[in-house]
Amino acid sequence: MRKTPKKRIAKTGTLYELKCSWLKKPAVNAAFDALELEFAVAAVVIAARAKAGLSQEALAARMGTQQSYIARLESGCELPAMKTLARVAEATGTKPQFKFVAG
C-alpha cells in the first residue's frame, strides 16, 4: 500500500497574525463581518459559563441538552433562540440583558 506523504505546515506566527492576514482579503472580511452577531453571542455564552465555573458538559446537563449543542453555541455556528439564551442565563445564575446600539 502506498503511503501518503505528510504535508508541511509553514510557521506563520501567532493565530492573531494569521487572522489579520486573512481579513485583508475582501471576501473573508465580508464573511467574518456577516458572522459578527453569532460571534458576539458565543462570547457571551462562554463568559457566562466560565464565570459560573461550569464545563460545557455541566452547562448542558443544567439546560437539559447535549454538550455538543453547547459546543456549537460557543463556536458561533448557531444563533440561538431567545428562549435558549434565557435557559443559558438560568443555568449560569445570570440574567440576560439585551439592547440596541447605534452602528
N, CA, C and O of each residue as an XYZ file, in Angstrom:
412
protein
N       0.846     -1.175      0.000
C       0.000      0.000      0.000
C       0.893      1.241      0.000
O       1.885      1.306      0.727
N       0.537      2.197     -0.804
C       1.322      3.416     -0.946
C       1.032      4.383      0.197
O      -0.125      4.597      0.560
N       2.085      4.962      0.759
C       1.921      5.913      1.854
C       1.781      7.318      1.298
O       2.465      7.699      0.347
N       0.885      8.080      1.907
C       0.707      9.471      1.520
C       1.733     10.306      2.274
O       1.839     10.190      3.495
N       2.495     11.149      1.568
C       3.485     11.963      2.277
C       2.814     12.988      3.178
O       1.743     13.505      2.863
N       3.460     13.274      4.303
C       2.930     14.276      5.226
C       3.162     15.661      4.657
O       4.225     15.952      4.110
N       2.174     16.496      4.790
C       2.301     17.867      4.308
C       2.980     18.710      5.376
O       2.737     18.542      6.571
N       3.819     19.602      4.933
C       4.469     20.516      5.862
C       3.574     21.735      6.049
O       2.970     22.239      5.102
N       3.508     22.181      7.262
C       2.750     23.371      7.574
C       3.743     24.466      7.942
O       4.523     24.329      8.884
N       3.698     25.549      7.182
C       4.625     26.645      7.426
C       4.255     27.359      8.714
O       3.078     27.511      9.041
N       5.275     27.792      9.436
C       5.041     28.568     10.646
C       4.708     29.989     10.222
O       5.484     30.645      9.527
N       3.548     30.449     10.650
C       3.088     31.767     10.205
C       2.994     32.773     11.340
O       2.457     33.862     11.136
N       3.482     32.460     12.499
C       3.366     33.374     13.620
C       2.178     33.014     14.475
O       1.785     31.850     14.560
N       1.615     34.009     15.103
C       0.511     33.770     16.018
C      -0.815     33.617     15.274
O      -0.938     33.958     14.097
N      -1.777     33.105     15.983
C      -3.124     32.971     15.419
C      -3.670     34.348     15.066
O      -4.351     34.512     14.053
N      -3.371     35.336     15.902
C      -3.817     36.708     15.636
C      -3.244     37.211     14.311
O      -3.962     37.825     13.522
N      -1.964     36.959     14.062
C      -1.338     37.389     12.807
C      -1.968     36.691     11.610
O      -2.154     37.301     10.558
N      -2.292     35.427     11.768
C      -2.942     34.676     10.700
C      -4.327     35.255     10.413
O      -4.701     35.444      9.256
N      -5.081     35.535     11.475
C      -6.407     36.133     11.315
C      -6.297     37.472     10.585
O      -7.072     37.748      9.669
N      -5.341     38.295     10.990
C      -5.162     39.605     10.354
C      -4.844     39.465      8.867
O      -5.341     40.240      8.050
N      -4.027     38.493      8.519
C      -3.684     38.308      7.106
C      -4.891     37.836      6.303
O      -5.073     38.246      5.157
N      -5.714     36.979      6.895
C      -6.916     36.518      6.204
C      -7.915     37.656      6.021
O      -8.560     37.763      4.977
N      -8.040     38.507      7.045
C      -9.031     39.585      6.983
C      -8.673     40.665      5.974
O      -9.491     41.542      5.700
N      -7.483     40.622      5.424
C      -7.102     41.564      4.366
C      -7.792     41.209      3.048
O      -7.875     42.032      2.136
N      -8.282     39.978      2.962
C      -8.985     39.531      1.762
C     -10.446     39.976      1.877
O     -11.110     39.643      2.859
N     -10.960     40.725      0.888
C     -12.330     41.251      0.977
C     -13.399     40.183      1.218
O     -14.318     40.406      2.006
N     -13.298     39.050      0.568
C     -14.324     38.010      0.737
C     -14.304     37.443      2.151
O     -15.358     37.198      2.737
N     -13.122     37.237      2.696
C     -13.005     36.717      4.063
C     -13.514     37.763      5.055
O     -14.235     37.437      5.998
N     -13.136     39.010      4.833
C     -13.565     40.088      5.718
C     -15.089     40.214      5.720
O     -15.689     40.401      6.779
N     -15.715     40.117      4.561
C     -17.170     40.209      4.463
C     -17.840     39.038      5.186
O     -18.835     39.226      5.886
N     -17.301     37.846      5.017
C     -17.866     36.670      5.687
C     -17.726     36.785      7.204
O     -18.641     36.430      7.946
N     -16.585     37.279      7.655
C     -16.357     37.470      9.085
C     -17.347     38.492      9.650
O     -17.925     38.275     10.714
N     -17.540     39.600      8.938
C     -18.485     40.629      9.381
C     -19.910     40.086      9.434
O     -20.688     40.462     10.311
N     -20.250     39.210      8.504
C     -21.599     38.645      8.460
C     -21.883     37.764      9.682
O     -23.042     37.541     10.033
N     -20.837     37.270     10.318
C     -20.993     36.394     11.479
C     -20.782     37.128     12.807
O     -20.658     36.494     13.854
N     -20.742     38.458     12.762
C     -20.465     39.243     13.963
C     -21.435     38.929     15.097
O     -21.005     38.761     16.238
N     -22.716     38.845     14.814
C     -23.706     38.576     15.845
C     -23.492     37.194     16.464
O     -23.539     37.051     17.686
N     -23.259     36.178     15.632
C     -23.033     34.824     16.144
C     -21.817     34.796     17.066
O     -21.853     34.163     18.121
N     -20.729     35.486     16.668
C     -19.521     35.510     17.490
C     -19.766     36.247     18.803
O     -19.255     35.835     19.845
N     -20.544     37.335     18.767
C     -20.842     38.094     19.988
C     -21.654     37.241     20.960
O     -21.378     37.233     22.160
N     -22.649     36.530     20.449
C     -23.465     35.660     21.296
C     -22.600     34.533     21.864
O     -22.717     34.199     23.043
N     -21.748     33.957     21.047
C     -20.858     32.893     21.512
C     -19.973     33.386     22.650
O     -19.786     32.684     23.644
N     -19.430     34.587     22.506
C     -18.556     35.142     23.538
C     -19.300     35.329     24.856
O     -18.741     35.082     25.925
N     -20.558     35.765     24.786
C     -21.360     35.970     25.992
C     -21.667     34.631     26.666
O     -21.605     34.525     27.891
N     -21.994     33.624     25.880
C     -22.284     32.294     26.439
C     -21.032     31.733     27.108
O     -21.105     31.205     28.218
N     -19.891     31.843     26.444
C     -18.630     31.350     27.013
C     -18.321     32.072     28.317
O     -17.949     31.438     29.304
N     -18.474     33.397     28.328
C     -18.172     34.183     29.530
C     -19.083     33.798     30.694
O     -18.621     33.667     31.828
N     -20.370     33.616     30.420
C     -21.316     33.247     31.485
C     -20.978     31.870     32.045
O     -20.997     31.662     33.258
N     -20.672     30.941     31.161
C     -20.330     29.580     31.603
C     -19.052     29.594     32.426
O     -18.981     28.957     33.477
N     -18.038     30.320     31.953
C     -16.754     30.372     32.657
C     -16.916     31.033     34.030
O     -16.363     30.552     35.019
N     -17.667     32.126     34.090
C     -17.874     32.828     35.362
C     -18.601     31.933     36.361
O     -18.351     32.007     37.564
N     -19.502     31.086     35.859
C     -20.229     30.154     36.728
C     -19.374     28.939     37.097
O     -19.775     28.123     37.928
N     -18.201     28.822     36.480
C     -17.312     27.697     36.779
C     -17.818     26.368     36.254
O     -17.582     25.321     36.855
N     -18.514     26.416     35.131
C     -19.113     25.206     34.564
C     -18.356     24.745     33.324
O     -17.845     25.559     32.555
N     -18.292     23.452     33.147
C     -17.801     22.889     31.888
C     -18.959     22.913     30.900
O     -20.105     23.150     31.282
N     -18.659     22.668     29.637
C     -19.735     22.566     28.654
C     -20.696     21.451     29.037
O     -21.911     21.589     28.896
N     -20.151     20.362     29.515
C     -20.980     19.222     29.891
C     -21.901     19.569     31.063
O     -23.071     19.187     31.067
N     -21.375     20.289     32.052
C     -22.180     20.669     33.212
C     -23.287     21.652     32.810
O     -24.425     21.537     33.266
N     -22.944     22.611     31.958
C     -23.961     23.556     31.476
C     -25.045     22.815     30.706
O     -26.233     23.080     30.887
N     -24.640     21.898     29.858
C     -25.611     21.114     29.085
C     -26.544     20.336     30.009
O     -27.751     20.281     29.773
N     -25.990     19.739     31.051
C     -26.821     18.976     31.989
C     -27.836     19.886     32.674
O     -28.995     19.505     32.840
N     -27.414     21.078     33.073
C     -28.329     22.018     33.723
C     -29.421     22.490     32.768
O     -30.537     22.794     33.190
N     -29.096     22.549     31.487
C     -30.062     23.017     30.491
C     -30.899     21.885     29.910
O     -31.865     22.134     29.188
N     -30.537     20.649     30.218
C     -31.260     19.507     29.672
C     -30.976     19.289     28.197
O     -31.869     18.916     27.435
N     -29.730     19.522     27.793
C     -29.346     19.340     26.397
C     -28.019     18.588     26.333
O     -27.532     18.095     27.351
N     -27.446     18.503     25.161
C     -26.196     17.780     24.962
C     -25.002     18.734     24.965
O     -25.140     19.904     24.605
N     -23.843     18.242     25.368
C     -22.622     19.028     25.361
C     -22.304     19.509     23.957
O     -21.775     20.608     23.792
N     -22.612     18.720     22.949
C     -22.319     19.106     21.571
C     -23.099     20.353     21.159
O     -22.621     21.143     20.344
N     -24.289     20.533     21.715
C     -25.069     21.736     21.414
C     -24.397     22.960     22.025
O     -24.330     24.013     21.390
N     -23.905     22.830     23.237
C     -23.188     23.935     23.882
C     -21.938     24.276     23.077
O     -21.612     25.449     22.900
N     -21.248     23.264     22.595
C     -20.054     23.494     21.770
C     -20.414     24.259     20.499
O     -19.672     25.148     20.083
N     -21.545     23.921     19.879
C     -21.970     24.632     18.672
C     -22.323     26.089     18.993
O     -21.987     26.994     18.229
N     -23.001     26.314     20.126
C     -23.316     27.689     20.538
C     -22.032     28.496     20.721
O     -21.934     29.641     20.278
N     -21.054     27.884     21.379
C     -19.817     28.580     21.701
C     -18.887     28.727     20.502
O     -17.938     29.510     20.553
N     -19.138     28.001     19.443
C     -18.301     28.120     18.245
C     -18.792     29.237     17.332
O     -18.087     29.645     16.409
N     -19.991     29.725     17.588
C     -20.564     30.749     16.721
C     -21.242     30.164     15.505
O     -21.622     30.896     14.591
N     -21.400     28.849     15.482
C     -22.030     28.187     14.329
C     -23.544     28.289     14.361
O     -24.202     28.078     13.343
N     -24.099     28.608     15.514
C     -25.546     28.686     15.630
C     -25.934     29.980     16.317
O     -25.254     30.435     17.237
N     -27.010     30.561     15.874
C     -27.579     31.729     16.534
C     -28.787     31.237     17.313
O     -29.812     30.912     16.715
N     -28.685     31.176     18.640
C     -29.752     30.568     19.430
C     -30.996     31.439     19.519
O     -30.953     32.651     19.313
N     -32.092     30.786     19.830
C     -33.353     31.484     20.067
C     -33.288     32.194     21.413
O     -32.466     31.845     22.261
N     -34.136     33.171     21.611
C     -34.181     33.904     22.874
C     -34.446     32.966     24.051
O     -33.882     33.151     25.129
N     -35.296     31.968     23.850
C     -35.582     31.008     24.925
C     -34.317     30.243     25.325
O     -34.117     29.943     26.502
N     -33.469     29.930     24.352
C     -32.228     29.237     24.654
C     -31.306     30.129     25.466
O     -30.674     29.667     26.416
N     -31.222     31.400     25.105
C     -30.392     32.331     25.868
C     -30.916     32.487     27.289
O     -30.131     32.629     28.226
N     -32.230     32.462     27.455
C     -32.812     32.536     28.794
C     -32.445     31.294     29.601
O     -32.187     31.386     30.801
N     -32.421     30.134     28.946
C     -32.032     28.889     29.625
C     -30.556     28.915     30.017
O     -30.185     28.422     31.082
N     -29.715     29.491     29.154
C     -28.289     29.641     29.490
C     -28.156     30.530     30.719
O     -27.405     30.216     31.643
N     -28.888     31.641     30.724
C     -28.831     32.566     31.858
C     -29.269     31.879     33.150
O     -28.607     32.009     34.180
N     -30.362     31.161     33.097
C     -30.855     30.461     34.293
C     -29.835     29.435     34.774
O     -29.583     29.328     35.974
N     -29.253     28.687     33.854
C     -28.297     27.640     34.209
C     -26.987     28.196     34.752
O     -26.280     27.507     35.488
N     -26.660     29.425     34.397
C     -25.402     30.027     34.856
C     -25.610     31.024     35.991
O     -24.653     31.631     36.471
N     -26.869     31.195     36.425
C     -27.157     32.127     37.508
C     -27.002     33.579     37.104
O     -26.648     34.429     37.922
N     -27.268     33.857     35.842
C     -27.171     35.224     35.340
C     -28.526     35.671     34.814
O     -29.479     34.894     34.772
N     -28.596     36.934     34.415
C     -29.814     37.476     33.812
C     -29.441     38.018     32.435
O     -28.450     38.736     32.300
N     -30.227     37.680     31.411
C     -29.921     38.230     30.092
C     -30.254     39.710     30.036
O     -31.218     40.169     30.649
N     -29.450     40.443     29.299
C     -29.708     41.864     29.101
C     -29.457     42.155     27.630
O     -28.370     41.890     27.116
N     -30.458     42.698     26.957
C     -30.355     42.965     25.533
C     -30.569     44.440     25.278
O     -31.384     45.076     25.946
N     -29.844     44.992     24.317
C     -30.036     46.385     23.943
C     -29.578     46.587     22.517
O     -28.774     45.815     21.994
N     -30.091     47.622     21.896
C     -29.688     48.012     20.568
C     -28.771     49.222     20.699
O     -29.039     50.139     21.475
N     -27.692     49.210     19.932
C     -26.760     50.346     19.939
C     -26.565     50.827     18.510
O     -26.690     50.052     17.562
N     -26.263     52.084     18.364
C     -26.024     52.648     17.031
C     -24.793     52.008     16.421
O     -23.792     51.799     17.105
N     -24.864     51.702     15.160
C     -23.751     51.036     14.486
C     -23.081     51.941     13.580
O     -22.116     51.553     12.922
